[in-house]
Amino acid sequence: MLEIWLPLIGGLVLLVAGGELLVRGAVQVATGLGVSPLVIGLTLVGFGTSTPELVTSVQAALSDAPGIAYGNIVGSNIANILLIAGVAALISPMAITSVALKRDGLVMLSVAIAFSVVAFAMPLGRVVGAIFVAMLIAYIYLAFRQEKASAPAGHGAVYDKSLALQETDAALAPPESPQRSLLVSVVTAIAGLVLVVFGGRFLVDGAVSLALGFGISETVIGLTIVAVGTSMPEFVTSVVAGLRKQGDVAFGNIVGSNIYNILGIGGFTALIAPGAVPPEIVSFDNLVMIGVSLALVIVAWTGLRIVRWEGAVLLAGYVGYVDVIWP
């Protein structure tokens, strides 16, 4: 039993710690090279904490465990909406006021549908992966232009995800001037990357062993334990935003994470280790992901608050989802 749970838990710890070091070091290096704080926030900080999900999905795909690879992506998106948004709304009701966030909610729904349709029609090959990554780059570029113009429509999801992370951990905020030598910053980033890679390996090995040992499919393990474990940074930042009564920031953090999971993690996984999404994900979990994404977008567009009882409903929905897929 210990040989199963030790690599699983140890891998998660290494992933989270390594992701933190990687982002800190990268932010310091970028600051030292004169990159603007906005660019750092929208790229390194905004999506840097998704490195654990990226490494885990790529390593799982390379290890011929597509259930863990794509279960991690789809399961993370479902958990972000039902579990994390549910907890954040329970702490403090979320009122989505930003027009930009409503637009990004539609982007989140659109990419979830696109991923599901492509996964149903064909294996995810390198061409599909390249298109997804190109779409992510275009999305970040448009977000940068919007933030630079200080549009009155309000901040978008990428900005709010970055803001949530920086408020949770001040060390991730780009300093006005380099705080340490460039060499130390590079070493910090490399050390973080090494920890993330080893953590991803341990987590995948532990997840596969858990599936074999208990007779549970790799896909279910990927959709639940691996997905929730790698989503811990998003969980912490949304809870902190909830405690500070920053509903827009909590919502943006969730939407931004979901867009990156599909386009970034799904895209790079298909580029590096092309393969088919398991049929059980295609026929059920992708539809759940679309359904909960649509529900979140409807709430945002109607200008409604996600109040505490609705947060409780979201949480109950996650418990019900896990109960359905767990053997």
C-alpha positions as CSV (number, residue, x, y, z in Angstrom):
1,M,0.0,0.0,0.0
2,L,2.8,2.4,0.9
3,E,4.6,1.8,-2.4
4,I,1.4,3.1,-4.1
5,W,0.5,6.1,-2.0
6,L,4.1,7.3,-1.4
7,P,5.0,8.1,-5.0
8,L,1.4,9.5,-5.5
9,I,1.5,12.0,-2.6
10,G,5.3,12.6,-3.0
11,G,4.7,13.4,-6.7
12,L,2.0,15.9,-5.9
13,V,4.2,17.6,-3.3
14,L,7.1,17.8,-5.8
15,L,4.8,19.1,-8.5
16,V,3.4,22.0,-6.4
17,A,6.7,22.9,-4.9
18,G,8.5,22.7,-8.2
19,G,5.8,24.7,-10.0
20,E,6.2,27.5,-7.4
21,L,10.0,27.6,-7.7
22,L,9.8,27.5,-11.5
23,V,7.5,30.5,-11.6
24,R,9.4,32.5,-9.0
25,G,12.7,31.9,-10.8
26,A,11.2,32.7,-14.3
27,V,9.6,35.9,-13.0
28,Q,13.0,37.1,-11.6
29,V,14.8,36.2,-14.8
30,A,12.2,38.0,-16.9
31,T,12.4,41.1,-14.6
32,G,16.2,41.1,-14.9
33,L,15.9,41.0,-18.7
34,G,13.6,44.0,-18.7
35,V,10.3,42.3,-19.6
36,S,7.3,44.4,-18.7
37,P,5.3,43.4,-15.6
38,L,2.1,43.0,-17.6
39,V,3.7,40.5,-20.0
40,I,5.2,38.6,-17.0
41,G,1.8,38.5,-15.3
42,L,-0.1,37.4,-18.4
43,T,2.3,34.6,-19.3
44,L,4.7,33.4,-16.6
45,V,2.5,34.1,-13.6
46,G,-0.9,33.6,-15.2
47,F,-0.2,30.2,-16.6
48,G,3.0,29.2,-14.8
49,T,1.2,27.4,-12.1
50,S,-0.4,25.1,-14.7
51,T,3.0,23.5,-15.2
52,P,2.1,20.5,-12.9
53,E,-0.9,19.6,-15.1
54,L,1.2,20.1,-18.3
55,V,4.0,17.8,-17.1
56,T,1.7,15.2,-15.7
57,S,-0.4,14.9,-18.9
58,V,2.6,14.8,-21.2
59,Q,4.4,12.2,-19.1
60,A,1.2,10.1,-18.8
61,A,0.7,10.2,-22.6
62,L,4.4,9.3,-23.1
63,S,3.9,6.4,-20.6
64,D,0.9,5.1,-22.7
65,A,-1.6,6.1,-20.1
66,P,-4.0,8.4,-22.1
67,G,-6.7,8.0,-19.4
68,I,-4.5,9.8,-16.9
69,A,-3.3,12.3,-19.5
70,Y,-6.7,13.4,-20.8
71,G,-8.5,12.6,-17.6
72,N,-6.3,15.1,-15.9
73,I,-7.3,17.8,-18.4
74,V,-11.0,17.2,-18.5
75,G,-11.2,16.3,-14.8
76,S,-9.4,19.5,-13.8
77,N,-11.9,21.6,-15.8
78,I,-14.9,19.9,-14.2
79,A,-13.3,20.2,-10.7
80,N,-12.5,23.9,-11.3
81,I,-16.1,24.7,-11.9
82,L,-18.0,22.4,-9.6
83,L,-15.5,22.0,-6.7
84,I,-13.4,25.1,-6.7
85,A,-16.1,27.6,-7.8
86,G,-18.4,25.9,-5.4
87,V,-16.1,26.4,-2.4
88,A,-15.2,30.0,-3.5
89,A,-19.0,30.8,-3.7
90,L,-19.6,29.2,-0.3
91,I,-17.0,31.5,1.2
92,S,-18.1,34.6,-0.5
93,P,-20.8,35.0,-3.2
94,M,-19.4,35.7,-6.7
95,A,-20.8,38.5,-8.7
96,I,-19.4,38.6,-12.2
97,T,-19.5,42.2,-13.4
98,S,-16.8,42.4,-16.0
99,V,-17.8,42.4,-19.7
100,A,-14.3,41.0,-20.5
101,L,-14.9,38.0,-18.1
102,K,-18.2,37.3,-19.8
103,R,-16.4,37.2,-23.1
104,D,-13.7,34.9,-21.7
105,G,-16.4,32.6,-20.3
106,L,-17.7,32.2,-23.9
107,V,-14.1,31.4,-25.0
108,M,-13.9,28.7,-22.2
109,L,-17.2,27.2,-23.4
110,S,-16.1,27.3,-27.1
111,V,-12.7,25.6,-26.6
112,A,-14.4,22.9,-24.4
113,I,-16.9,22.2,-27.3
114,A,-14.0,22.3,-29.9
115,F,-11.9,19.8,-27.8
116,S,-14.9,17.5,-27.4
117,V,-15.9,17.5,-31.1
118,V,-12.3,16.9,-32.3
119,A,-11.8,14.1,-29.7
120,F,-15.0,12.4,-30.9
121,A,-14.0,12.7,-34.6
122,M,-10.4,11.7,-34.5
123,P,-7.3,11.0,-32.4
124,L,-5.5,14.2,-31.2
125,G,-2.6,14.4,-33.6
126,R,0.3,16.9,-33.9
127,V,-1.7,19.2,-36.3
128,V,-4.5,19.5,-33.8
129,G,-2.0,20.1,-31.0
130,A,-0.3,22.9,-33.1
131,I,-3.7,24.5,-33.8
132,F,-4.6,24.5,-30.1
133,V,-1.3,26.0,-29.1
134,A,-1.6,28.7,-31.8
135,M,-5.1,29.5,-30.5
136,L,-3.7,29.9,-27.0
137,I,-0.9,32.2,-28.2
138,A,-3.5,34.3,-30.1
139,Y,-5.7,34.4,-27.0
140,I,-2.9,35.6,-24.8
141,Y,-1.9,38.3,-27.4
142,L,-5.4,39.6,-27.5
143,A,-5.6,39.6,-23.7
144,F,-2.3,41.6,-23.6
145,R,-3.7,44.2,-26.1
146,Q,-6.8,44.6,-24.0
147,E,-5.0,45.0,-20.7
148,K,-2.5,47.5,-22.3
149,A,-5.4,49.6,-23.6
150,S,-7.0,49.5,-20.1
151,A,-10.3,48.8,-21.7
152,P,-13.3,50.0,-19.6
153,A,-14.9,46.6,-20.1
154,G,-12.9,45.3,-17.2
155,H,-10.1,42.9,-16.8
156,G,-10.1,39.5,-18.5
157,A,-9.6,36.0,-17.2
158,V,-5.9,35.8,-17.8
159,Y,-5.3,39.0,-15.9
160,D,-7.5,38.0,-13.0
161,K,-5.8,34.5,-12.8
162,S,-2.4,36.3,-12.6
163,L,-3.8,38.8,-10.0
164,A,-5.2,36.0,-7.9
165,L,-1.8,34.2,-7.8
166,Q,0.2,37.3,-7.0
167,E,-2.1,38.2,-4.1
168,T,-1.9,34.7,-2.8
169,D,1.9,34.7,-3.0
170,A,3.6,38.1,-3.2
171,A,6.8,36.4,-4.4
172,L,5.2,35.8,-7.8
173,A,4.6,39.5,-8.4
174,P,7.1,41.0,-10.8
175,P,9.4,43.3,-8.7
176,E,10.2,46.8,-9.9
177,S,13.9,45.9,-10.0
178,P,15.7,42.5,-9.9
179,Q,15.9,41.4,-6.3
180,R,18.6,38.8,-6.8
181,S,21.3,37.9,-9.3
182,L,20.3,36.5,-12.7
183,L,22.3,33.3,-12.0
184,V,20.4,32.6,-8.8
185,S,17.1,33.2,-10.6
186,V,18.0,30.8,-13.4
187,V,19.1,28.1,-11.0
188,T,15.9,28.5,-9.0
189,A,13.8,28.1,-12.2
190,I,15.8,25.1,-13.3
191,A,15.5,23.5,-9.9
192,G,11.8,24.0,-10.1
193,L,11.6,22.4,-13.5
194,V,13.6,19.4,-12.3
195,L,11.2,19.0,-9.3
196,V,8.2,19.3,-11.6
197,V,9.5,16.6,-14.0
198,F,10.3,14.2,-11.2
199,G,7.1,15.0,-9.4
200,G,5.1,14.3,-12.6
201,R,6.9,11.0,-13.1
202,F,6.2,9.9,-9.5
203,L,2.6,11.0,-9.7
204,V,1.9,9.1,-13.0
205,D,3.7,5.9,-11.7
206,G,1.7,6.1,-8.4
207,A,-1.6,6.7,-10.3
208,V,-1.0,3.7,-12.6
209,S,-0.1,1.5,-9.6
210,L,-3.2,2.7,-7.8
211,A,-5.3,1.8,-10.8
212,L,-3.8,-1.7,-11.1
213,G,-3.8,-2.3,-7.3
214,F,-7.5,-1.5,-6.8
215,G,-8.9,-2.5,-10.2
216,I,-9.9,1.1,-11.0
217,S,-9.4,2.4,-14.5
218,E,-6.6,4.8,-15.2
219,T,-9.2,7.2,-16.6
220,V,-11.1,7.4,-13.3
221,I,-7.9,8.0,-11.4
222,G,-6.9,10.7,-13.9
223,L,-10.4,12.4,-13.7
224,T,-10.4,12.5,-9.9
225,I,-7.3,12.1,-7.8
226,V,-4.8,13.3,-10.4
227,A,-7.0,16.1,-11.6
228,V,-7.8,17.5,-8.1
229,G,-4.2,17.1,-7.0
230,T,-2.8,19.1,-9.8
231,S,-5.5,21.7,-9.4
232,M,-4.4,22.6,-5.9
233,P,-2.8,26.0,-6.9
234,E,-6.1,27.0,-8.5
235,F,-8.0,25.9,-5.4
236,V,-5.9,27.9,-3.0
237,T,-5.9,31.1,-5.2
238,S,-9.7,31.0,-5.7
239,V,-10.3,30.4,-1.9
240,V,-8.1,33.4,-1.1
241,A,-9.9,35.5,-3.6
242,G,-13.2,34.4,-2.1
243,L,-12.0,35.3,1.4
244,R,-11.1,38.8,0.1
245,K,-14.6,39.0,-1.5
246,Q,-13.1,39.3,-5.0
247,G,-15.7,37.4,-7.0
248,D,-14.4,38.6,-10.4
249,V,-10.9,37.5,-9.6
250,A,-12.0,34.0,-8.4
251,F,-14.2,33.6,-11.5
252,G,-11.4,34.8,-13.8
253,N,-8.9,32.4,-12.2
254,I,-11.2,29.4,-12.9
255,V,-12.0,30.5,-16.5
256,G,-8.4,31.3,-17.3
257,S,-7.3,27.9,-15.9
258,N,-9.9,26.0,-18.0
259,I,-8.9,27.8,-21.2
260,Y,-5.2,26.9,-20.6
261,N,-6.0,23.3,-19.7
262,I,-7.7,22.7,-23.1
263,L,-5.5,24.8,-25.4
264,G,-2.2,24.7,-23.6
265,I,-2.1,21.3,-21.9
266,G,-4.2,19.5,-24.4
267,G,-2.3,21.1,-27.3
268,F,1.2,20.3,-26.0
269,T,0.1,16.8,-25.0
270,A,-1.1,16.2,-28.6
271,L,2.1,17.7,-30.0
272,I,4.5,15.7,-27.9
273,A,2.5,12.4,-27.6
274,P,-0.3,12.2,-30.1
275,G,-3.1,9.7,-29.4
276,A,-6.8,9.1,-29.0
277,V,-8.8,10.4,-26.1
278,P,-10.2,7.4,-24.2
279,P,-13.8,6.6,-25.4
280,E,-15.3,6.8,-21.9
281,I,-14.1,10.4,-21.6
282,V,-15.4,11.2,-25.1
283,S,-18.9,9.7,-24.4
284,F,-19.5,11.1,-20.9
285,D,-16.9,13.3,-19.2
286,N,-16.5,15.7,-22.1
287,L,-20.3,16.2,-22.1
288,V,-20.2,16.9,-18.4
289,M,-17.4,19.5,-19.0
290,I,-19.5,21.2,-21.7
291,G,-22.6,21.2,-19.5
292,V,-20.9,22.7,-16.4
293,S,-19.1,25.3,-18.6
294,L,-22.4,26.3,-20.1
295,A,-24.0,26.6,-16.7
296,L,-21.2,28.9,-15.5
297,V,-21.4,31.1,-18.7
298,I,-25.2,31.4,-18.3
299,V,-24.7,32.6,-14.7
300,A,-22.1,35.1,-15.8
301,W,-24.1,36.5,-18.8
302,T,-27.3,36.9,-16.9
303,G,-25.4,39.1,-14.3
304,L,-26.4,36.8,-11.5
305,R,-24.4,36.2,-8.4
306,I,-23.2,32.7,-7.6
307,V,-24.6,32.8,-4.1
308,R,-23.8,30.4,-1.2
309,W,-26.6,28.0,-1.8
310,E,-25.6,27.8,-5.5
311,G,-22.0,27.1,-4.4
312,A,-23.4,24.2,-2.3
313,V,-25.3,22.9,-5.4
314,L,-22.0,23.0,-7.4
315,L,-20.2,21.1,-4.6
316,A,-23.0,18.6,-4.5
317,G,-22.8,18.3,-8.2
318,Y,-19.1,17.4,-7.9
319,V,-19.8,14.7,-5.3
320,G,-22.5,13.3,-7.6
321,Y,-20.2,13.3,-10.6
322,V,-17.5,11.4,-8.7
323,D,-20.1,9.0,-7.4
324,V,-21.2,8.2,-10.9
325,I,-17.8,7.6,-12.4
326,W,-16.2,5.8,-9.4
327,P,-16.6,2.0,-9.7
